[in-house]
Amino acid sequence: MRDLRKTYNVPEREGGLRAAAASLFRRRTREVVAVDGITFAVEPGEIVGFLGPNGAGKTTTLKVLSGLLHPTSGEVMVLGHVPWQRDSAYLRRMTLIMGQRNQLTWDIPVVDSFELNRAIFEVSPADYAERLGELTQLLDLAELLRKPVRNLSLGERMKVEIAGSLLHRPEILFLDEPTIGLDVTMQRRIREFIAAYNERTSATTLLTSHYMADVEALCKRVVVIHHGRLLYDGDLSGLVARFAPLKTIGIDLETGAEADRERIASLVGHDDWLVEHSPERVVLRVPRAETARVAAVLLRELRVADLAVEEPPIDEVIDMVFAAPADDGEPRRADSAEAGRTA
């Protein structure tokens, strides 16, 4: 993907009857930039997290990549195809799964919708039986196949939607919020399935999700966009290191080994680093460069039962990314290797 742009002309008017009548003769529009010059590449077999707040341009980008939308400008090549030309050879090799969007027929049994997909994608009966058996095992679908889709719970429906989208064994998966609205247990099962499917088939996957547990479990690399522009492209660990300047040090003291606030502040050199203090526990938030020194001082000077050094939660890091866009308009990358990958 090179310099991908997508803009919309959106009609707008004031409320009221007079404004409605005037808009019949003179329509006012404004230009909305959904995607603003995005460039990146995804290698075969990668699972890449595609992150951004609502309205950042993620779904628009996925719709361009899957051929549902024409871009305003830019170049895109997926598996050697231009997506919006909608070549049948390309459509047979990719799938787009959008959370809480139905592709299976509402009133017929799930297995009948699967059979329809088999016919559409011209999957042979032997391959269909093998793949259905594999997907049934991975997603635990045996009890669901003969139920109408309308009788399934949200989690069950999401499982059969995913299975139906994979019967033709796509090489590219565009997953747009596949776990949205699901309970924690079902989210975990969907994540495990995506990881297992990638391992079995080496399918390349671009995943959007507002649940950072999905991203942490599946993606070593993330691409972050905001207001349609690329903010970061690199390893998830590099994202944390770049945008989270502080680490948390938590200390549990031995029984009876109390340490007052003034002494701890004196040991570390900063009172404002101390964020939690009780007779048994001390929590500090310190600059990354100071982490080793502070931990060593505390271990030496206090009677420590346990000490843990932690990164901030990935949700907080993502919030920091959105709060600190690149001043020069250039994407932020983890290192020179990442920069070369997106060239």
C-alpha positions as CSV (number, residue, x, y, z in Angstrom):
1,M,0.0,0.0,0.0
2,R,1.5,3.3,-1.1
3,D,0.1,6.8,-0.3
4,L,-3.5,5.5,0.0
5,R,-6.1,8.3,0.2
6,K,-9.8,8.2,0.5
7,T,-12.0,11.3,0.8
8,Y,-15.8,11.6,0.9
9,N,-18.1,14.5,0.0
10,V,-20.6,14.5,2.8
11,P,-23.8,16.5,2.5
12,E,-24.7,18.7,5.4
13,R,-27.4,21.3,6.2
14,E,-29.0,23.1,9.2
15,G,-32.1,21.6,10.9
16,G,-35.6,22.8,10.1
17,L,-38.1,22.8,7.2
18,R,-36.6,25.9,5.5
19,A,-33.1,24.4,5.4
20,A,-34.5,21.1,4.1
21,A,-36.4,22.9,1.3
22,A,-33.3,25.0,0.4
23,S,-31.2,21.8,0.2
24,L,-33.4,20.6,-2.7
25,F,-32.0,23.3,-4.9
26,R,-28.6,24.0,-3.5
27,R,-26.9,21.1,-1.7
28,R,-24.0,22.0,0.6
29,T,-21.2,19.4,1.1
30,R,-17.9,19.3,2.9
31,E,-14.9,17.1,2.2
32,V,-14.1,14.5,4.8
33,V,-10.6,12.8,4.6
34,A,-11.0,9.2,5.8
35,V,-7.5,8.0,4.8
36,D,-4.7,10.5,4.3
37,G,-1.7,9.0,2.5
38,I,-1.1,5.7,4.3
39,T,1.9,3.6,3.2
40,F,2.9,0.2,4.7
41,A,3.4,-3.4,3.6
42,V,2.5,-6.7,5.2
43,E,4.6,-9.8,4.6
44,P,3.1,-13.3,3.9
45,G,2.0,-15.1,7.1
46,E,2.1,-12.0,9.3
47,I,-0.7,-11.1,11.8
48,V,-0.6,-7.4,12.0
49,G,-2.6,-5.3,14.4
50,F,-4.2,-2.3,12.7
51,L,-5.1,0.2,15.5
52,G,-6.7,3.5,15.8
53,P,-9.7,5.3,17.5
54,N,-13.2,5.4,16.0
55,G,-13.1,7.4,12.8
56,A,-9.4,6.9,12.3
57,G,-9.9,5.2,8.9
58,K,-9.3,1.6,9.8
59,T,-12.6,0.2,8.3
60,T,-12.3,2.4,5.2
61,T,-8.8,1.0,4.6
62,L,-10.0,-2.6,5.0
63,K,-12.8,-2.0,2.6
64,V,-10.4,-0.7,0.0
65,L,-8.1,-3.7,0.5
66,S,-11.0,-6.1,0.1
67,G,-12.3,-4.3,-3.0
68,L,-15.5,-2.8,-1.5
69,L,-14.3,0.8,-2.0
70,H,-12.3,2.6,-4.7
71,P,-9.6,4.9,-3.2
72,T,-9.4,8.5,-4.2
73,S,-5.7,8.0,-5.0
74,G,-2.8,5.8,-4.2
75,E,-1.5,2.3,-5.1
76,V,-2.5,-1.0,-3.5
77,M,-1.5,-4.5,-4.5
78,V,-2.6,-7.6,-2.6
79,L,-1.5,-11.0,-3.8
80,G,-0.6,-9.4,-7.1
81,H,-4.1,-8.0,-7.6
82,V,-5.6,-4.5,-7.5
83,P,-8.5,-5.1,-5.0
84,W,-11.1,-2.8,-6.4
85,Q,-10.9,-4.4,-9.8
86,R,-12.6,-7.3,-8.0
87,D,-11.0,-10.1,-10.0
88,S,-12.6,-13.4,-9.2
89,A,-9.1,-14.9,-8.7
90,Y,-8.5,-12.4,-5.9
91,L,-11.9,-12.7,-4.3
92,R,-11.3,-16.5,-4.0
93,R,-8.1,-15.8,-2.0
94,M,-9.3,-13.3,0.6
95,T,-12.0,-12.7,3.2
96,L,-13.4,-9.8,5.1
97,I,-14.9,-10.5,8.5
98,M,-16.7,-7.6,10.3
99,G,-17.9,-8.0,13.8
100,Q,-21.7,-8.1,14.2
101,R,-22.2,-8.1,10.4
102,N,-24.1,-11.0,9.0
103,Q,-23.3,-12.9,5.8
104,L,-25.1,-16.1,6.6
105,T,-28.8,-16.4,5.8
106,W,-30.9,-15.6,8.9
107,D,-33.7,-18.2,8.7
108,I,-32.0,-21.4,7.5
109,P,-29.7,-23.8,9.3
110,V,-26.0,-22.8,9.4
111,V,-24.9,-25.8,7.4
112,D,-27.2,-24.8,4.5
113,S,-25.5,-21.3,4.4
114,F,-22.2,-23.1,4.5
115,E,-23.3,-25.2,1.5
116,L,-24.2,-22.0,-0.4
117,N,-20.8,-20.6,0.3
118,R,-19.3,-23.9,-1.0
119,A,-21.2,-23.5,-4.2
120,I,-20.3,-19.8,-4.6
121,F,-16.6,-20.4,-4.2
122,E,-16.7,-23.7,-6.1
123,V,-15.1,-25.7,-3.4
124,S,-15.0,-29.4,-4.2
125,P,-17.2,-31.7,-2.0
126,A,-14.1,-33.5,-0.7
127,D,-12.3,-30.2,0.3
128,Y,-15.5,-28.8,1.8
129,A,-16.0,-31.9,4.0
130,E,-12.4,-31.7,5.2
131,R,-12.5,-28.0,5.9
132,L,-15.8,-28.1,7.6
133,G,-14.6,-30.9,9.8
134,E,-11.5,-28.9,10.7
135,L,-13.4,-25.7,11.4
136,T,-16.0,-27.6,13.4
137,Q,-13.3,-29.0,15.6
138,L,-11.4,-25.8,16.1
139,L,-14.5,-23.7,16.8
140,D,-16.6,-26.4,18.5
141,L,-19.5,-26.0,16.0
142,A,-21.1,-29.5,16.2
143,E,-24.1,-28.4,18.1
144,L,-24.7,-25.2,16.0
145,L,-24.6,-26.5,12.4
146,R,-28.3,-27.5,12.2
147,K,-29.7,-24.4,14.0
148,P,-31.0,-21.4,12.1
149,V,-28.7,-18.4,12.5
150,R,-31.5,-16.4,14.2
151,N,-31.5,-18.9,17.1
152,L,-27.8,-18.4,17.9
153,S,-26.4,-16.2,20.6
154,L,-24.0,-13.4,19.5
155,G,-20.9,-15.5,20.4
156,E,-22.2,-18.5,18.6
157,R,-23.2,-16.4,15.6
158,M,-19.7,-14.9,15.4
159,K,-18.1,-18.4,15.4
160,V,-20.2,-19.6,12.5
161,E,-19.7,-16.3,10.6
162,I,-15.9,-16.8,10.9
163,A,-16.2,-20.5,9.8
164,G,-18.4,-19.6,6.8
165,S,-15.8,-17.0,5.7
166,L,-13.0,-19.5,5.8
167,L,-14.5,-22.5,4.0
168,H,-12.7,-21.4,0.7
169,R,-9.4,-21.4,2.6
170,P,-8.4,-17.7,2.0
171,E,-4.8,-16.6,2.1
172,I,-5.6,-13.1,3.3
173,L,-7.8,-12.4,6.3
174,F,-9.1,-8.8,7.0
175,L,-10.7,-9.0,10.4
176,D,-12.6,-5.9,11.5
177,E,-13.4,-6.1,15.3
178,P,-14.1,-9.9,15.2
179,T,-14.6,-10.1,19.0
180,I,-16.7,-7.0,19.5
181,G,-19.5,-7.4,21.9
182,L,-18.4,-10.9,23.0
183,D,-17.8,-12.0,26.6
184,V,-14.3,-12.6,27.8
185,T,-14.5,-16.3,27.4
186,M,-15.7,-16.1,23.8
187,Q,-13.1,-13.4,23.0
188,R,-10.3,-15.8,24.2
189,R,-11.7,-18.7,22.1
190,I,-11.8,-16.5,19.0
191,R,-8.3,-15.4,19.6
192,E,-7.1,-19.0,20.0
193,F,-8.8,-20.0,16.8
194,I,-7.2,-17.1,14.8
195,A,-3.8,-18.1,16.1
196,A,-4.4,-21.8,15.3
197,Y,-5.7,-21.0,11.8
198,N,-2.7,-18.8,11.1
199,E,-0.3,-21.6,12.3
200,R,-2.1,-24.2,10.2
201,T,-2.5,-22.2,6.9
202,S,0.0,-19.3,7.2
203,A,-2.8,-17.0,6.3
204,T,-1.8,-13.3,6.3
205,T,-4.0,-11.4,8.7
206,L,-4.8,-7.7,9.2
207,L,-6.7,-7.3,12.5
208,T,-8.5,-4.3,13.9
209,S,-9.7,-4.4,17.5
210,H,-10.5,-2.1,20.4
211,Y,-9.7,-5.0,22.8
212,M,-6.0,-4.8,23.4
213,A,-6.0,-8.3,24.7
214,D,-6.6,-9.4,21.1
215,V,-3.6,-7.4,19.9
216,E,-1.3,-8.6,22.7
217,A,-2.2,-12.2,22.1
218,L,-2.0,-12.3,18.3
219,C,0.2,-9.5,17.0
220,K,4.0,-8.9,17.2
221,R,3.6,-5.9,14.9
222,V,1.2,-3.1,15.0
223,V,0.3,-0.3,12.6
224,V,-1.4,2.7,14.3
225,I,-3.3,5.4,12.4
226,H,-5.1,8.5,13.7
227,H,-7.2,11.0,11.6
228,G,-6.4,8.9,8.6
229,R,-2.6,9.2,9.0
230,L,0.0,6.7,9.9
231,L,1.4,7.3,13.4
232,Y,3.4,4.2,14.0
233,D,4.5,1.0,12.3
234,G,6.6,-1.5,14.2
235,D,6.9,-4.1,17.0
236,L,4.3,-3.9,19.8
237,S,7.2,-3.8,22.3
238,G,8.7,-0.9,20.4
239,L,5.4,1.0,20.6
240,V,5.5,0.7,24.4
241,A,9.1,1.7,24.6
242,R,8.6,4.8,22.4
243,F,5.4,6.2,23.8
244,A,5.5,5.1,27.5
245,P,8.4,6.9,29.1
246,L,7.7,5.5,32.6
247,K,7.8,2.0,34.2
248,T,6.0,0.9,37.4
249,I,8.0,-0.6,40.3
250,G,5.9,-2.4,42.9
251,I,7.4,-3.5,46.2
252,D,5.9,-5.7,48.9
253,L,7.8,-5.2,52.2
254,E,8.5,-7.9,54.7
255,T,6.2,-8.1,57.7
256,G,7.0,-5.3,60.1
257,A,9.4,-3.6,57.7
258,E,7.6,-0.3,57.3
259,A,9.1,2.6,55.3
260,D,7.8,6.1,55.6
261,R,7.2,8.3,52.5
262,E,10.0,10.7,53.3
263,R,12.6,7.9,53.4
264,I,11.5,6.4,50.1
265,A,11.5,9.8,48.4
266,S,15.0,10.4,49.8
267,L,16.2,7.0,48.5
268,V,14.9,7.5,44.9
269,G,15.5,11.2,44.8
270,H,12.0,12.2,43.8
271,D,8.8,12.5,45.9
272,D,6.5,12.7,42.9
273,W,7.6,9.2,41.7
274,L,5.8,7.6,44.6
275,V,2.2,6.9,43.5
276,E,1.1,4.4,46.2
277,H,2.3,4.0,49.8
278,S,1.1,1.8,52.7
279,P,2.9,0.0,55.5
280,E,3.2,-3.2,53.4
281,R,3.4,-1.9,49.8
282,V,5.1,0.8,47.8
283,V,4.4,1.6,44.1
284,L,6.6,4.0,42.1
285,R,6.4,5.2,38.5
286,V,9.8,6.1,37.3
287,P,11.5,7.1,34.0
288,R,12.7,4.1,32.0
289,A,16.4,5.2,32.3
290,E,16.1,5.2,36.1
291,T,14.4,1.8,36.5
292,A,17.5,-0.3,37.2
293,R,19.0,2.3,39.6
294,V,15.9,2.8,41.6
295,A,15.2,-1.0,41.9
296,A,18.8,-1.6,43.0
297,V,18.6,1.1,45.7
298,L,15.3,-0.1,47.1
299,L,16.5,-3.7,47.2
300,R,19.6,-2.7,49.0
301,E,18.0,-0.2,51.5
302,L,14.6,-1.8,52.3
303,R,13.5,-5.2,53.6
304,V,11.9,-6.3,50.4
305,A,9.7,-9.5,50.2
306,D,8.9,-9.1,46.5
307,L,9.6,-6.6,43.7
308,A,8.0,-6.3,40.2
309,V,8.9,-4.0,37.3
310,E,6.0,-3.6,34.9
311,E,5.2,-1.9,31.6
312,P,2.1,0.3,31.6
313,P,-1.0,-1.4,30.2
314,I,-1.1,-1.4,26.4
315,D,-4.5,0.5,26.6
316,E,-2.7,3.4,28.3
317,V,0.1,3.3,25.8
318,I,-2.4,3.5,22.9
319,D,-4.0,6.5,24.5
320,M,-0.5,8.1,24.7
321,V,0.0,7.4,21.0
322,F,-3.2,9.2,20.1
323,A,-2.3,12.1,22.4
324,A,1.1,12.6,20.8
325,P,1.0,12.5,17.0
326,A,4.2,13.0,15.1
327,D,4.9,16.8,14.8
328,D,6.5,16.5,11.3
329,G,3.6,14.4,9.9
330,E,5.9,11.4,9.3
331,P,5.0,8.0,10.7
332,R,6.9,6.9,13.8
333,R,8.7,3.6,13.4
334,A,10.4,1.3,15.9
335,D,13.7,1.3,14.2
336,S,15.4,1.5,10.8
337,A,14.4,-2.1,9.9
338,E,10.8,-1.2,10.3
339,A,11.3,1.9,8.1
340,G,12.8,-0.3,5.4
341,R,9.9,-2.7,5.6
342,T,7.4,0.1,4.9
343,A,9.4,1.8,2.1
